[in-house]
Amino acid sequence: MENVSKITDTIKLPLTIDVHPYLRDHRFLGKAVLPAVESLQLMAVSVGTVRPEVNIRLLTNATFKKFLYIQPQDKQINAFTEIEMTTDGLIIARLITRHCSPQKGFTRVKEHAVVHFNDNKNHKNRPIGAFELIEPAPDKYNKDCMGVSAEKIYRELVPFGHSYHNLTGSLKLFKKGADATICAPEYPASSNPLGSPFTLDASFHAACVWGQRYGNIVGFPVGFKKRIILKPTQPGQTYQCRIVAVKTTPEMIKFNIWIYNEKNELFESIQGVEMRDVSAGRLKPPGWLHKSG
């Protein structure tokens, strides 16, 4: 038991989340929710503030636990990041909100997301490993390949508002994965240490469409194993995205994702993205898309 990691310090860093108009276009069952990618940005900035030596572009063991709903009257949301440091260099960040109920006389604490960082210096400038290489799509051009226009995706499959219509052209679906083109919008103009949040978010849209065709579920991301950002994606730029399905069950699909440019330069890779139906069966793929067998 001597090797068990122990918490050495806990810091709670207050956050004020500005509700930009574009955030209201990110919806679940018609209600605006904070995107998972935004929660990652918030936690990374908090960790970088208290531990600037940490490589915040290497994120592991992320879990998205509860939606943070954005109410129509919200201009800002008060939250905080809880940061725990452990004896083995692990840093655990949690995005948390408190909701006071004057009628019931109690405060409810909600943990929305958690992600791990590591202050081990060996992680800071480590050489590129096998996972950072873009995996080929060997059956990309087989008879099962199907193209779905971005317009149709956002009209029928991923019903988000205009700010999150960032897949462009035709999404190419094939048995083992998909290829997509992503155009990051010009906003937000402020610097984000993890890059444009819209790029990874759009890759989740592509994974969602694949899951509807081959897994018969409308999946939302509930976590990932590892995200490595080699170069932050930038607003106003166009990127390529490859997703590869690595595990499929009736309840869950896992993907690996690569985001790169037209020169085949890798910007980031995400390993073990887990997608699940979080609608309790209320969302179903359309019959024209789902492929059985």
N, C-alpha and C positions, 0 to 999 in steps of 0.2 A: 504493500500500500504506500510505500515511501515515494513511488514515482507518480502518484496521482496528482494531477495539476490542481493547484489551490488558488483561489482568488486573493490577490494581494491588495487590490484597490478598486473602488467603484466610484465613478464620477457621473453625475447627472447634469447634462448640459442643456439648458433651455433652448427651444427652437420656436421661431415664429415663421410659419409657412405662408408665404404670400400666395393667394389664390389668383394666379394669372388667368385671364379669360380662356386661354387654350386648354387649361386643365379641365374645364367643364365639358369638353368634347370627349373625354375619356370616361366611358360609361359601362356600368354593369346593370342589366335589366332596366335601362333607362335612367339610372341614377349616377351622378358624377362621383368617381372614386379617384383617389390619388394613385397614379401609376406606380407599379413596383419599381420601375427604373428611377423614379423620382425619390422614392424612399432610400434607394441605394446611394444616390447622390448626397442626400441629407446626412446619412450615417457616415459616409466617407469623409465629408467635410468636417463633421464633428470630431472624428478620430484624428484627422490631420491637424485639427486645431490644438488638441491636447497632447498629441504624440506626433510632431511633425517629421520625425525620423522614419515613420512607418511607411511602407509602400502600399498606399491605399488603392493602387491599380491591380492588386492581386487580392481577390475576394473569394472566400470559400464558404461552403455550408450555409448558403442563404436559404431562409425560409420566409415565405410571405403568408402570415397567419390569418389576419383579419383585414378586410377592406377598411380604408380610412375614407369614409363618405364625406363629400363636400356638399354642404347644405346650400340652398339657393341664396341665403343671406350672407354667407361667409365671404369676407374679404381677406381674412387671415385666420389661420388655425394655430392655436397654441399647442405645442407638443414638447417633448424632450427626448434626447438621446441618452440612454443609460449605457455607460461604457465600463466594462469589467476587464481588468488586467490580471493575468494569471502567472504562476511561477515559471511556466515553460514558454512564456513569450506570446501566448495567445491573447488576442484582444477580441472581446465579444461586444458587439454594438447592437442595441435594440431601439427601435422607434416606438415611442409610447405616447398615448394621449390620456388625459384625465377628463371625465365627463361628470359634472356636478348635477345632482338632481335635487333642487330645492324642495320639491313636493315630497320626495321619499327620504330626504335628509341623509344621503350618502354619496360618496364619490366612487365612480367606476373607473378602474384603470384598464386600458386596453393595450396589449402588445401587438403591433401591426406587422413588424418585420424584424428579423434578426440576421446578422451576417458576421462572419469571422474575418479578422485580419491577423497578421503575424509580424512581430517586430524582429524576428530572426534576420540578422544581416545577410545570411546566405540566400534569402529570398529576394533581396533588393536588385541585384544585377545578375541574376542567374542566367546561364545560357539558354537559348531557345531550345525547347524540348520537342518531342515528337508530336504532342498534341497541338502545338502552334502551327503545324503544317496543314494546309488546306486539304481535306480529304476529297479524293475524286468521286465522281458519281458514275459508277460503271454502267448502270442501266438507264442512264439519263435519256437515251434516245430510243428506248425500246417501245413496243407497241402500246404499253400502258401509259406512256407519257401524256399528260393532259395540261393544257394551258387555261388559266382562268384570269381574266382581266382584272386589274386593280379596281376599276369602276364597279364590276360585279361583286368583287369581294366586299367592298365597303357598303354596297347596297343590300346584299343578302347574307353575308357570312360573318362579317365583323362590323356590326352597326355602330361605329364610333362617329363622332363629329368630324368636320373637315380638317381640323388641326392634326388629326391622327390618320389622315389618308396619305400615308407616306410610302407604301408600296406603290410602285409605278410600273407601267407596261403590263406584261403578262407574267404571272407566277407559274413556273413550270413545276408540275407535280409528277413524281415518278415513285415507284414502289418503295424505294429506300429513303426518299427524302424529297427535297425541293430546292430550286434555285430562284432567287428573287433579286430584283433591283430596288434599292431604297434611296429616296431623295430626302435628305434631312432638311427641314424647313429652316428659314433664316433666324428664327427665334429659338430659345432665348438668347439674347445678345450677350448676357453676362458669361464669364468664363466658368465652365464646369470641369472639374478635375477628371471626371470619368468620360468626358466627351459629350456629344449631343445625346440627350436621353431618348430622342425619337428613333434613333437608329436601331438600338436593341429592342425597343418596344415594337417596331415594325417587324423585326425578325420573329417576335412572338406571334404576330398576326399570321405570318407564313406558316409557322408551326401549327397554329390553330386550324388553318385551312387543311393542312395535311391530315391532322387528326380527325377532322370531319369526314374526309374522303376515305381514309384507310382504317381509322379506329372507331368511327361512328360515335365520337364524342366531341362536344364543343368545349375544348380545354382552355383553361387559364393557367398561367404559370404560378406554381406554388413553391418553387425553390430551384436551386441548382447546386451542383457540387463545387465547381470552380469557374471563375471568370478571370481571364488574363487580358489586360489592356496594354497592348504594345504601343499603340499610337491612338490618342483620343480622336474619335470622329468629330468632324466640324460642321456647324450649321451651314446650310447652303450647298453642301457637297453631295455627290451621288456615290453610292457604294453598292457592292454586290454582296449577297448573302447566300450561303449554302447551309441547309439544315439536313442532318442525317438522323433518322430514327434508329435508336439503339436498343430500345425495349418497348414492347407494346403489350398491354393487358387490357381487359375490358374496362378497368377503372382508371388507368394511367398510361401515359406515353412519355418516354424519355428521349431527349434529343441532344445531339451535339451541334453547335452552331459556330460558323466562321463568318466574319465580316471583313471584307477586303475591298480594294479598289480595282479599277479596270486594268492596272498594271500587275495585278495579282500580289500586291503588297498587303500582308495581313495587318489588320488594325486591332482586332480582338477575337478571342475564342472563348466560348462558353461551353462547359462540359457538364453533362448530366442535368439538363433543364427538364424539370418534371412538370407536366401539364395534366390537369385533372378537371373534370366537370364539377364546378363549385355551385351549380345552379340547382342541385337536387333533382336533376332530370327535366327541368323546365325548358332548357335549351336543347334543341335537336337539329342535327344536320339536315339540309334539304335532300329530298329523294334524288334529285338530278346529280348530286355530287357524290353521295356515299357509294363506295364500292364494297360489296360484300365478297367474302371469300379471299 
